[in-house]
Amino acid sequence: MEQNGSGDLKASMNTQSNSDNPNSLGITGDSKPNVPVFTCIVYVHKNEDGTVIGRVANLAGIEASGNSERDVLGKVTREFKTRVFKILEEGQEIPWVDPQQPPLENEQVRSVPVHL
């Protein structure tokens, strides 16, 4: 990037607004897509046999087990996304668990952002 004669690098930068930029996607104001994001709080632990168990703390009734934490997180977040989408599609209020029960002594907390 070139500097102008006064050595001011910032002044020489391209400061065109998005509307003047031919490479702009033109997404502004109300035309920006509204993609809801929800946080899926998962409590995970490993059993003595090596099986990983996970349960969603902020939406009741979602649990999964698997061979790895990654597998379990994938299963519970898919179910979380499906359930939240269906609830919203039906125009209902999401029945969040609030306050959440604290994790058990052997559980670790994972926070997974879920985009609908």
Backbone torsions as a table, in degrees:
resi	resn	phi	psi	omega
1	MET	NA	136.2	-178.5
2	GLU	-85.6	148.6	172.5
3	GLN	-97.7	149.8	175.8
4	ASN	-77.4	176.2	-175.2
5	GLY	-56.2	-30.5	-178.6
6	SER	-84.0	-0.2	179.9
7	GLY	80.5	11.6	-178.0
8	ASP	-88.2	99.8	-178.2
9	LEU	-64.4	-40.8	-177.5
10	LYS	-63.1	-39.7	-178.2
11	ALA	-67.8	-23.4	-178.0
12	SER	-89.3	-5.1	-179.2
13	MET	-73.1	151.5	177.1
14	ASN	-71.0	116.4	-176.9
15	THR	-114.0	28.7	179.0
16	GLN	-65.6	144.4	174.7
17	SER	-75.5	163.5	-179.8
18	ASN	-58.2	-35.2	-177.4
19	SER	-68.8	-22.6	178.9
20	ASP	-94.5	-9.8	-175.8
21	ASN	-87.7	117.9	-178.2
22	PRO	-65.1	-17.1	179.2
23	ASN	-93.5	0.8	-179.0
24	SER	-69.9	145.8	176.5
25	LEU	-80.4	-11.4	178.0
26	GLY	72.8	23.9	179.2
27	ILE	-93.4	107.2	-178.9
28	THR	-140.0	160.0	172.9
29	GLY	48.0	-128.8	-176.3
30	ASP	-70.2	-14.4	-178.8
31	SER	-82.6	-7.4	176.7
32	LYS	-64.9	136.2	179.4
33	PRO	-65.4	141.5	179.4
34	ASN	-101.2	98.9	-179.1
35	VAL	-107.7	108.3	-179.5
36	PRO	-69.0	143.2	178.5
37	VAL	-125.4	131.6	179.1
38	PHE	-124.2	148.7	178.2
39	THR	-96.2	123.3	177.2
40	CYS	-99.3	110.9	178.8
41	ILE	-91.4	120.1	-176.3
42	VAL	-120.4	132.3	172.9
43	TYR	-100.5	123.8	-178.1
44	VAL	-123.2	149.8	172.6
45	HIS	-155.7	162.1	179.3
46	LYS	-108.7	129.5	176.6
47	ASN	-74.7	169.1	179.1
48	GLU	-61.0	-29.6	179.5
49	ASP	-83.5	2.5	177.4
50	GLY	93.3	-5.9	177.7
51	THR	-71.4	136.0	177.9
52	VAL	-95.4	134.3	-180.0
53	ILE	-118.8	137.8	176.8
54	GLY	-136.3	145.0	176.5
55	ARG	-139.8	140.3	179.7
56	VAL	-78.6	129.2	-176.0
57	ALA	-88.2	-27.0	-173.7
58	ASN	-104.7	4.7	174.4
59	LEU	-146.5	114.1	-170.8
60	ALA	-64.3	147.7	169.2
61	GLY	87.0	11.1	179.2
62	ILE	-112.8	115.4	179.7
63	GLU	-140.9	154.9	177.2
64	ALA	-156.0	158.9	174.0
65	SER	-132.7	158.4	179.7
66	GLY	-172.0	-176.2	-178.3
67	ASN	-81.6	-18.9	-178.7
68	SER	-144.6	161.2	176.9
69	GLU	-62.0	-39.2	179.5
70	ARG	-59.8	-44.0	178.5
71	ASP	-60.9	-46.8	-178.5
72	VAL	-65.4	-44.7	179.3
73	LEU	-62.2	-38.6	176.5
74	GLY	-61.6	-44.2	-179.3
75	LYS	-64.6	-48.3	-176.5
76	VAL	-71.0	-35.4	179.5
77	THR	-71.0	-33.7	174.8
78	ARG	-62.9	-44.8	178.7
79	GLU	-65.5	-41.5	177.8
80	PHE	-58.3	-48.6	-178.6
81	LYS	-62.6	-45.4	179.6
82	THR	-60.5	-47.0	-177.7
83	ARG	-66.1	-46.1	-179.8
84	VAL	-62.8	-42.8	179.3
85	PHE	-59.6	-46.2	-178.8
86	LYS	-63.5	-42.8	179.7
87	ILE	-60.8	-46.9	-179.9
88	LEU	-66.6	-38.9	179.5
89	GLU	-61.9	-34.2	178.8
90	GLU	-82.8	-0.3	178.0
91	GLY	74.4	18.9	-179.4
92	GLN	-93.4	165.1	175.7
93	GLU	-86.9	138.6	-179.6
94	ILE	-69.9	126.4	-178.2
95	PRO	-83.3	68.7	-179.5
96	TRP	-60.4	144.5	173.0
97	VAL	-84.4	111.1	-176.8
98	ASP	-147.4	114.4	5.7
99	PRO	-80.3	154.0	178.0
100	GLN	-77.2	147.6	172.8
101	GLN	-69.1	142.6	177.4
102	PRO	-68.0	154.3	178.1
103	PRO	-65.4	152.4	175.0
104	LEU	-70.2	166.6	-176.3
105	GLU	-56.9	-34.5	-177.0
106	ASN	-93.8	4.6	-177.7
107	GLU	-99.3	145.3	173.8
108	GLN	-110.3	150.0	-176.7
109	VAL	-98.7	131.9	175.3
110	ARG	-123.9	135.3	177.9
111	SER	-114.2	117.2	-174.6
112	VAL	-119.3	116.5	174.9
113	PRO	-71.8	132.5	-178.4
114	VAL	-121.8	119.2	177.1
115	HIS	-93.9	131.0	178.3
116	LEU	-83.6	NA	NA
